[in-house]
Amino acid sequence: MAVEYSEIMAGAAMFYTNRELDVFTKDENSLIMMLKDFKKTISSQGNVVYGANKTEFIDYVDQGKYDRLSKLSEKKKKEYLSNAVQGISAAKAIKSWLGGKYKLGSDVKAEKVFITGNKWPKEVADFRISAFGFDDYNSSDIIIKAKGLKYYGISLKKKPKGNSADPTLINKAFDTILNGSGPNGAFDKVKKEIQDARATYFGGLVRQAVEKDILTIPDIDKLTDQDLFMAKDRDKVKFARAYIDTKGNNSDGYETDPKKCKSLSMKDFVNSELAKKDNELFERFSDVVKGNEKLFADSLVNLVLKVKLYEKLAANKKLKDYDFGFALVTGVGNVTFDKKNNLFKPAVGKGKAIDLHTVLCGLRQLTANKKPYKISVDYDKKEITNAAKVFFKLSKDGVNILDMELRYKGKFTPQPQFQATVTPEFQKILLEDCLVEAPPPK
């Protein structure tokens, strides 16, 4: 699991008041002063408890020291300060959420913060749930502890500006949506069909690459499509990666960056084929999704929006005396370089926290008619892009809930991944029908 540094920044910021956060984000020098204090805060076991990566997190925040900061490239320094700004934005959104939904005060501070990851701290380990193909169905990146047995999980995302595209809420391999073997092995059958289709398609592309003199593979006619796709018996000295994942070509070098290749690279060739609007492999994936529409729709809504999280937590008798809240939180912010003063200027945007109860409320708004979730291919988006991906919309009764993409990420031997974001239409329901408190009775 990759380390996301904005998480520790958000956790650290939860030990400060909003006024302190505002004062310390006026300019670069103030922000660096706060980061030095952050380091002291997150180093205390009484404040922050780490499941993993403690040394890495503390070392990252410790870059605020002048002797280290001065050695960072402009790009790395911008990234470092932006993570801090986005974490502070997230913390302010968390404070607002806890003060509103849970009545913890207008400027609540954490009693303790838990950083999860591959290993969860012992005190919060019972909140970790393995379900629906996820090791961490409870996708809390950090957990805020308030007074008593009150714990609040945060699934944290970030973006640079308020009008930037929302970050994806899920990265889930295509075949893992089909959790388990299914009734009478139905899911296993679909997975095998997909695997065979991938081998046939990518094996065919490898053959085309040889014909185009992009690759040179001895005795290729003796190899099956599966052999060419997975390439387990390839010459690993010559080909560091599977044939289909090769970066360069046989004239410029197989490991050469495609941008530096004088001739057509393998990576560019494969991407150009996948980007075609009538690409047969993505059409096959689309057929599988449509052929198992209810399964995929129910599974994706559950996995992305965590609709069964509270139900799963309630089933654990060890947690009967605990309160647990969960929110999808987005920190917003960036830093821009002020050439006149030779300093970065922090811009803390307004973060957003969507409570899980709010998500469930929004879905209830759409369930009264009992109509099923629907998944359709978004041909309009495909028309305006040449990217190697296919777009879907997940809806209910005509209201779009999730915008989704199915795409490859770097390599082609693994399954492509679903990515999903909540649509503006569904967010409108959350904001207008579920977040607005009803007036008190007269």
DRENVOKOL-373387 format. One record per residue: x, z, y of N, C-alpha, C, O, CB in turn. Coordinates in steps of 0.2 Angstrom, whole numbers, plus 5000, padded with zeros to 4 digits. Each point is the difference from the previous one (the first is absolute). Glycine has a CB too. Layout:
! DRENVOKOL-373387
XZYXZYXZYXZYXZY ...
//
This chain:
! DRENVOKOL-373387
500450004994499650005006500450005006500550045001498650024993 500849895011500450005006499950065004499450025001500649854998 500550155005500050055005499749975006500349965003500750114992 498549965008499749985006500250065005499750055000499349884995 501450055010500250065005499550025005500150055003501049904995 498450015003499550025005499650064997499750045004500249845001 500150134989499750054997500350075002499650055001500149884989 501050075009500350075002499950015008500050065002500849934988 499249965014499950005007499350035001499950045005500949864997 498750084995499350025001500050084997499750045004499849844995 500850134996500050074997500350055005499850055002500249904987 500650035014500350045005499650015006500050055003501149914993 498649985007499650015006499450054999499750025005500649864998 499550134991499450044999500250085002499550045000500149884991 501050095010500250075002500150015008500250055002500449964987 499149945014500150005008499349995003499549974997501749995002 498750065007499449995003499949935003500649975001499450155002 499549864999499949935003500450005006500349945002498550054993 501250065009500350005007500849994998500349965004498850125001 501149964990500749994999500249934998500549975002499650154994 499549855000500149934997499949955006500449955000499150084989 500149985016500049965006500650005004500349955002498450074998 501550055001500650015004500649964997500449975004499150145000 500649904990500649974997500049934998500549974997499650144998 499349855007500049934999500049965006499749955001499750074988 500850025017500049965006500549955001499949955003499750165002 501049904992500549955000500550014994499950054996500049955017 500649964986500450014995500450064999500150034995500049855006 500250155005500450064999499550064998500250044996500549915013 498750054994499650054997499850004993500050054997499549955015 500449944986499849994993500650024995499950034995499449875008 501350084999500650024996500150085000500250034995500349865008 499350145003500050075000499550034995500250054996500249955016 499049974987499550024995500349994993499950044996499249945013 501249964990500249994993500650054998500050024994499749865008 500750145003500450054998499750074998500250034995500649925013 498650064995499650064998499649994994500050044996499949995016 499949914987499749984994500450014994499850034995499649885011 501350084994500450014995500150074998500050024994500649895010 499450145001500050074998499350024997500050044995500849985015 498649954992499450024998499949984993499850044995499749945016 500749964987499949974993500550034995500049994994499549915011 501050134998500650034995499850074998500350024995500549915011 498650104997499850064998499550004994499549975000500750075012 500049994982499550004994499450035002499549994997501550024996 498950045012499450035002499649955004499450015000501150105001 499749835001499649955003499949944996499449994999501150055012 500049934986499949944996500250014993500650024999499549915012 499550054984500250014993500049924998499549975000500050154998 501149874998500149934998499949994993500250054996500649935013 498849974988500049994993500649964998500350014995498549995006 501549965004500649964998500349975007499650015005499949964983 501150015012500349975005500150045006500149985006499449924991 500650175002500150045006500649995004500049995006499450104987 501149905003500749985004499949945004500349995005500450074986 499049895006500049935003499550015006500249975006500049974983 499350095011499550015006500450045006500049985005499050024987 501350065006500350045005500649965003500150005006499650104988 500749865002500549965003499849955004500349985005500350044985 498849955009499849945004499850035007500249975005499449974985 500050125010499850035006500650025004500050005006498950044989 501749985002500650035003500449945004500550025003499550074988 499749855008500449955004499950005008500349975003499549964987 499850125012499950015007500650035003500150005006498750024992 501750014998500650025003500449945004500049954997500150144994 500249935014500349945004500649974996500049935001499750135010 500749974986500549974996499849954995500349954998500450155004 498749914995499749964995499549945004500149954998499950154993 499749925014499549965003500449945003499849945000499450155002 501449935001500449955004500349954995500249945002500150145006 499749934986500349954995499449964997500249954996500750135001 498549935004499549964997499949935004500250005006499250114991 500549845000499949945003499350005004499650054999501049894992 499350025014499450005004499449994995499550045002501149915008 499450014985499549994996499850074996499450024999500949865000 500250154998499950064997499850065004499650044998501349924994 499450045014499850065005499249995002499650045000501649965004 498649934997499349995001499650024995499450035001500949875006 499950084986499650024995499950084999499550024998500949874996 500250145007500050085000499550035005499650044998501649954998 498849995010499650025005499349984999499550045002501549965006 498949944990499349984999499750044994499450025001500949875003 500050134991499850044995499850075002499450034999501349914993 499750085013499850075003499349995004499650045000501749995001 498749925003499449995005499449994995499450035002501349925007 499350014986499449994995499950064997499450024999500949864999 500150165000499950074997499650045005499650044998501449954994 499350025014499650045005499349985001499650045001501549985004 498849914995499349975001499650024995499450025001501149895005 499850094987499650024995499850075000499550024998501149894995 499950145009499950075000499450015005499650054999501649984998 498849945009499550015005499349984997499550035001501349955008 499249974987499449984997499750054995499450014999500949875003 500250144994499950064995499750065003499550034998501449924995 499450075013499750065004499349995002499650044999501649985005 498749924998499349985003499550004994499450035000501149905009 499750054985499650004994499950074998499450014998501049874998 500150165003499950074998499650045005499650044998501549954995 499050005013499650035005499349985000499550055002501549965005 498849934992499349985000499750014993499550045000500849875008 499950064987499650004993500150074998499550034997500849865001 500250155002500150064997500050065005500250064997500449884994 499350055015499950055005500650055000500050065001498849934997 501849985002500650045000500450015007500550035000499749934988 499450025017500350015006500249935003500249964997500150165001 499749885009500149935003500849985000500149955001498950085006 501450024991500749985000500450044994500450045001499649945012 499750014981500250044994500749984999500249955000498650064995 501650045002500749994998500050024992499650044998500949995014 500049944985500050014993500350074998500550025004499649854994 499750164997500350064997500649984996500550035000498450045001 501049874995500549984996499849924999499449985000500850144994 500349845004500049934999500349994993500650024999499349955014 499849994983500249984994500249935000499549965001499950134993 501249895004500149934999500049984992500350034996500449975015 498949954988499949994992500549954998500650015000498250015001 501049924997500449954997500050004992499550014998501350005012 499849974987500050004993499850074997499850004994501049905006 499450155003499950074997499750045006500250005006500849994986 498450045006499750045005500250085000500150024994498949905005 501150115006500150075000499550044996499549985000501050015012 499850064985499650044996499350035003499550004996501650034998 499049995012499450035003499449955000499450025000501350065007 499449864994499549955001499949954993499749955001500550055012 500250024982500049954994499449994997499849954997501350095001 498450015002499449994997499549955004499549984997500650144999 500149875010499649955004500249924998499749965001500250125008 500749924987500249934998499549984994499950044995501349985009 498649924996499549974995500349944998500249955003498850105002 501049944988500249944997499349974997499750034996501550015001 498649905006499449974998499949935002500349985005499250134996 500149854995499949935002500649965001500049955004499050095002 501549974990500649965000500550035005500549965001498849944995 500550155008500550025005500350074998499750044997499649915012 501450064991500350064999499850055005499950064999501149894996 498950025012499850055005499349975003500049975005501250064998 498349984994499349985002499950035007499749975005499850014983 500750095012500050035007500649985003500650024999498850084997 500549855009500649975003500350035006500249975005499349934991 500450175004500250045006500849995000500450024996498650065004 501249895006500850005001500250075003500650024998499349865005 499750155001500250075002499350044999499549975001501549995007 499150114991499550045000500150065005500550035000499349944988 499750045017500050055005499650064997499550004998500649915011 500350154992499650064998499950045006500450015005500249994984 498750025011499850045006499950074997500250024994499249885012 500350154998499950074998499650004994499549964999500650085012 500050014984499750014994500149944995500649985000498550075007 500549944989500149954995499749935002499649974996500450124995 500249895015499849935003500549955000500650025003498650055004 500849884989500549955000499749935002499449984998501250084993 499749905012499849935003500549954998500550005003498850065006 500549894987500449954998499949945005499549985002500450054986 500749945013500149945005500349944996500550004998499650085012 499549874990500349934998500249975006499649985004499750014986 501350005011500349985007500249935000500449984996500050145006 499449845003500249945001500249995008499950055004499449904987 501050005011500349995007499949935002500049954996500850155002 499249895009500049945003500350005007499950065003499149904989 501349995011500350015006499550005006500150045005500849904990 498550035005499650005005499250014998499949984994500949955013 498850094997499350014998499749934998499550004996500450105012 500349854995499749934998500449974995499849944998499750055013 501050044986500349974995499650004993499550045000501649995005 499049924991499750004993500050074997500550035000499749844999 499350154998500050064996500450004994500149954997498850075007 501550034995500550004994499550004993499550035000501450035007 499449914988499750004994499950074997500550045001499949844997 499150134998499850074997500250004993500050054997499149975011 501149924989500150004993500549954999500049945003498950104994 501649974998500449954997499950014992500350044997500549955013 498849974987499850014993500149934996499749955002499550155002 501249904991500149954996499349974997499650044998501650004999 498849905003499349964998499850034993499450025000500949885006 500150104989499750024993499950085000499650024995501049885000 499750145009499850075000499350025003499850064999501549965002 498449935002499350015002499650014994499550045000500749905011 500050024984499650014993500350064997500449994995499449885004 500050195002500350064997499850014993499450004999500650055013 500549954984499850014993499949944996500149955003499450165000 500249894991499949944996499349985001499949944998500950104994 498850005011499349975001499650004993500250024995500249915014 498950064992499650004994500149954995500149945002499050115006 501049974986500249954995500649965001500149954998498750054999 501750035007500649975002499949945005500549965001499950074988 499149975015499849945004500650005006500249945002498650074996 501450045004500550005006500749974997500349965003499150145003 500749934988500749974997499949924999500549975001499750144993 499349875004499949935000500149965006500349955000498950074991 500550015015500149975006500750005002500349955003498550085000 501550034996500750005002500549954996500449975003499450165000 500049864991500449954996499949935003500549965000499450124990 499549915012499849935002500449995007500349955001498650054994 501150055009500450005006500849994999500349965003498850115003 501149974989500749994999500249934997500549985002499550154996 499649854998500149934997500049955006500449955000499150084989 500049985015499949955006500750005004500249955003498550064997 501550055002500650015004500649974997500449965003499250145001 500549914989500549974996500049925001500549975001499650134991 499349875006499949935001500249975007500349955000498850064991 500650035014500149975007500750015002500349955002498650085000 501450034997500750015003500549964995500549985003499250135002 500249894989500449964995500049935002500649965000499250124991 499649895011500049935003500449995006500349955001498650044994 501150065010500349995006500850004999500449975003498750095003 501149984989500750004998500249934997500649985002499450154996 499649844998500149934998500149955006500449965000499050074989 500149985015500049965006500750015004500349955003498450054998 501550065000500650025004500649964996500549985004499050135000 500549894990500649974996499949925002500649975001499450124990 499449885009500049935001500249985007500249955002498850054990 500850055013500249995007500750025001500350005006498650024997 501550004992500750025001500150065004500550005004499849884995 499250165001500150075003500450054996500450045002498549945004 500950014987500350054995500349954995499849944999499450155003 501349944994500349974994499950044994500350065000500549875007 498850064988499950044995500149964993499749954999499550125008 501449944989500149964994499550014995499650055000501649975002 498649934995499650004994499350025002499650044996501349984996 498849965014499450035002499449984996499550035000501049965011 499649954986499449974995499950054994499549994997500849895007 500250164995499950044994499750075002499950044995501149905000 498950075011499750065003499350005001499749955002501450075003 498550034993499350015002499950015007500550025004499350024984 499649965014499850025007500150075001500350025005498949894996 500750134994500150075000500850025001500250045004498749984989 501549945003500750015001500249985007500550045002499749934986 499649985015500249985007499750055005500350015005499749874991 499450155003499750045005500450075000500350025005498649934993 501250084996500350075000500749995000500450055002498650004992 501349905003500749984999500450064998500650025002499349905007 499950114986500450064997500649984997500550045000498450024998 501249884999500649984997500449955004500449964997499050054992 500549995017500449965005500750025000500250064998498849925009 501449984996500750025001500050045006500049985006500549914989 499650185004500050055006500650005005499950025005499450044987 501249915006500649995004499849945005500250015006500650034985 498949915007499849945004499450025004499949985006500649944986 499050115005499350015003499950085000499950034995499649865001 500750145010499950075000499250025000499950064998501149955009 498649954994499350015000499649954995500449954998499650095014 499449974987499649964996500049935003500150005007499250094988 500749855002500049945003499549995006500249985005500149974984 499150085010499549995005500150045006499749995005499549994986 501250085008500250045006500749985003500250045005499150054990 501049865003500649985003499949985007499549975003500949984986 500150075015500049995008500249935002499649975004500650164997 500449854997500349945002499949944996499449994997501450085008 499749894993499949944996500749994997500550045001498649915007 501050004988500649984996500549975004500650004998498749994993 500649995016500549975004500350055005500650015001498949884997 500050165004500250055005500250064997500350055004499049895005 500550074985500150074997499350034998499650005005501650015001 498850024988499350024999499850075003499450025001500849934988 500350085014499950075004500049995007500050045004500550024987 499649875011500049995008499350015003499549984997501549945001 499050115008499450015004499749935001500449965002500150155003 498949884994499749945001500149975007500049945001499150094991 500950015013500149985007500749975001500149965004499250135000 501249924991500749985001500149944995500549975000499950145003 499149874993500049944996500049945003499549995004500050084987 500949885007500049935003499449964997499749965003501550055000 498750014990499549964996499550054999500050065001500849874994 498650045002499450044999500250064995500249994995499049915007 500650165000500150064996499450014995499549975001501250085009 499549984985499550024995499450045003499449994999501550014992 499350055013499550055003499549965005499450014999501450085000 499549865005499649965004499549954996499549995002501450025007 499449974986499649954996499450044997499549975000501649964997 499150135000499450034997499550035005499449994999501450054992 499449985014499650025006499549945002499450015001501450085003 499549864997499649945002499549984995499549985002501549985005 499250044987499549994995499450055000499449985000501549964993 499350125007499450055000499650005007499450024999501450054994 499549915012499649995006499549955001499650005004501450055001 499049904990499549955000499350035000499950044996501049884998 498750055010499350025000499650004993499650044999500449935013 500249984984499750004994500450024994500049984994499349935010 501250144997500450024995499750034994499550045000501349995009 499449944985499650014994500150074998499550034997500649855000 500550155004500050074998499650055004499750044997501549944999 498850025010499650045004499249984999499650055000501349965009 499049934989499349994998499850034994499450024999500749875006 500450124990499950034994499850085001499650034997501249884997 499750125011499850075001499450005004499650054998501649975003 498649945003499350005003499450004995499550045000501049915010 499650014985499549994995500050074996499450024998500849855001 500350165000500050064996499650065004499650034997501549944997 499150035012499750055005499249985000499650054999501449965008 498849934994499349995000499750014993499450025000500849895009 500150074986499750014993499950084998499750014996500949885001 499850155007500050074999499850045006500350055002500549944989 498749985013499950025007499950075001500250045004499449854998 499950144994499850075000500650054999500150045003498749924994 501550024998500650044998500550005005500250065002499649914986 500449985015500549995005499850045007500350035003500149864992 498950095006499850035007499950084999500250035005499249864997 500350134993500050084999500650035000500250055003498849934991 501549995003500750034999500350005007500450045001499749924987 499949985015500450005007499750045005500450035003499849854994 499150135003499750055005500350074998500150045005498849884997 501150094992500250074998500750015001500250055003498949954988 501349955008500850015001500250005007500450045002499749914987 499650015015500149995007499850065004500350035004499749854995 499350145000499750055004499950074997499750045003499749865002 500950104989500050074997499350034999500050065001501249965003 498349954994499350025000499950064995499550035001500249865003 500750114991499950054995500550065000500150044996499549874997 500850095013500550055000499750075000500350054996500449875011 498850104997499750065001499750024993500050064998499849935014 499949964985499750024993500650024995499950044996499249875006 501450054998500650024996500350075001500150044996500149845003 499850145008500350065001499550064998500250054998500449895012 498850044991499550054998500050024993499850054998499549915012 500949994986500050014993500650054997500050024995499549865004 500950135006500650054998499850075002500050015006500949894996 499050144993499850075001500550045004499850055003499549944987 501349995010500550045003500049995008500250045003500549944987 498949975012499949995007499450035003499849985006500949924993 498950144997499350015003500050055006499550005003500249994985 500850045013500150045006500349975006500150035005499950074988 500249845006500449965005499549955004499649984997501550034996 499149985013499749955004500549945001500650015001498750075005 500549864993500449945000499749955004499449984998501250054992 499749945015499749955004500549945000500650014998498850065009 500449874994500449944999499849955005499449995002500750034986 500449955015499949955005500549945000500650014998498950085009 500349854995500449945000500250005008499650005004499849944987 501350075010500250015007500549945001500449984996499550155003 500049855007500549955003500350025006499750025005499649894990 501450095005500450025006500149945004500249954997500350154998 499449905012500149945004500650015005499950055004498949924994 501749995003500550015005500649954999500149984994499550145007 500849885004500649965000500450025006499850045004499749874990 501150075006500550015006500249935002500149954996500350165000 499649885010500349945003500650015005500150065002498749894998 501750005000500650025003499949985008499949955002500850024987 499550085015500049995007500749995002500550045000498650045001 501049855000500749985002500350035006500650015001499149884994 499850125010500250035007500450074999500550015003498549935002 500750104991500250074999500450014993500350054999498849995008 501049904989500450004994499750054995500450044997500649925010 498350054993499750054996499449974996499749955003500750145005 499449944987499449984997499450045003500150065001500549914988 498950005011499450035003499450014995499849954997500550005014 499650114987499550024995499349985002499850015006500950084990 498949885000499349995001499650034994499949974995500349925012 499550174994499650034995499349975000499650025005501150094995 499049854995499449985000499550054997500250054998500249835001 498950105002499550054997499949994993499849944998499650065013 500850044985500050004993499350004997499550025004501650034995 498849944995499350014997500050034994500449994996499349905009 499850164994499950034994499349994997499550025004501350074999 499149884991499349994997500050054995500349994994499649895009 499650174997499950054995499749974994499549955001500350145008 500349934985499749974994499350015000499649964997501450074997 498750035008499350015001499749945004499449984999500750154999 500249855007499849955004500049934997499549965000500950105010 500149934986500049944995499450004996499749954999501650045001 498650074996499450004996499449995003499549974997501250114996 499249955013499449995004499949925002499449984999500850145006 500349854997500049935001499849964994499649955000501250065008 499450014986499849964994499350024998499649954998501650054998 498650065006499350024998499549965005499449984998501050134999 499849875009499649965004499949934997499549975002501050095008 499949924985499949944997499750004993499949954997501150015010 498950104991499850004993499250014999499849994994501350065004 498649965007499250015000499749944996499550014996500550065014 500349874991499649944998500249994992499749954997500350005015 500550094986500249994993500349944998500249984994498950095003 501149895008500349934999500750014998500350055002499049905006 501050014987500750014998500549985005499949965005499750024983 501050045011500649985004500149934998499949984994500650135007 499749855004500249934999500749985002500250035005498649944996 501549994995500749975002499949935001499849964995500850134999 499749885011500049935001500749985003500350045004498449964998 501549944997500649975002499949985008499549975002500849994986 500150065016500049995007500449935002500650005001499350135001 499749824997500349935001500249995007500549965001498850004989 500450075015500149995007500750025001500449975004498450054999 501450044995500750035001500549954996500649995003499050134998 500349864993500449964997500149935004500649984999499150074990 499849935014500149935003500550015006500349955002498550024995 501250095006500550005006500750034999500350025004498650005002 501249994987500750024999500349964994499649974996500150155008 501049884996500349964995500450054995500549994997499649915010 499750174994500350054996499850004993499549974998500550105012 500549954985499850004993499650064998500350054997500849895001 498350065004499550054998499349985000499949945002500950145003 498849964992499249985001499750065003500250064999499949864990 499450065015499650065003499350014997499749954998500950025013 499250094989499350024998499750055005500350035004500149964984 498950005012499650055003499650044995499749974996500349965015 500050144990499650044996499450025004500150035005500950014988 498449955005499450025004499550034996500050004994500349905014 499250124996499350034997499549985005500050025006500650084988 498949875003499449985004500249965007499750025005499750084990 501149865004500249965006500550045005500249965005498749984994 501250125000500550035004500750014997500150024994499050055011 501449904998500750004997500350075001499950035005500249844998 500250154991500250075000500849995000500350045004498750004990 501349925002500749994999500249935001499749964997500350144995 500549895012500449945000500650004995500450055001499249935011 500549984984500550004995500449944999499849945001499550144993 501349935004500549954998500350014993500150054998500149935015 499949964984500350004994500749965001499949945001499050084991 501650015007500749975002500550024996500050064997499649935014 500949974989500750024996500450035006500049985006499949934985 500550145007500550045004500749994998500250044996498850045007 501349874999500749994999500249974993500349955000499850155007 499649924988500149984993499449974997499450025002501550064996 499249874997499449974997499950024993499549994997500749915011 500350134989499950034993499550054999499650014996501649965002 498850085007499450055000499449975002499949955002500950145001 498649954996499449985002499950005007500450045004499150004986 500149915013499950015007499650065002499750034995500349855006 500050145005499750065002499450005005500049955004501150104994 498449995001499550005004500250055006500350055000498849934991 500749995015500150045006499350005004499649954999501650035002 498650085002499350005003500050045006500450055001499149944988 500149995016499950045006499250015001499649964997501550005008 498750094998499350015002499849955005500449995005499750134992 499449855003499749955004499850035007499850055000499949874990 500350045015499750025007499350024999499750055003501149885003 498850034990499350014999499950074997499550045002500349844996 500650144997499950064996500250065005499750055000500449904989 500550045015500250055004499550015006499950065002501249914996 498549985003499550015005499450054998499850045003500449855001 499750104989499550054997500250075000499750055001499949854992 501150115005500350065000500050045007499850065001500949904990 499450005014500150025007499350025003499950055003501249894998 498450014998499450015003499550044996499650045003500649855002 499850114989499550034996500250074997499650044998499949855000 501250115001500250064996500550055003500150054999499849874992 500450055015500550045003499750045006500250055002500749874995 498550055006499750035006499650064997499549994996500549905010 500150164997499650064998499350005003499949985006501250094994 498449954996499350005002499950065005500450054999499249904990 500050045016499950055005499750064997499649994995500349935014 500250144993499750064997499250005002499849975005501350104996 498649964994499250005001499850045006500350055001499649944986 499649995016499850035006499550064998499850035005500349865002 
//
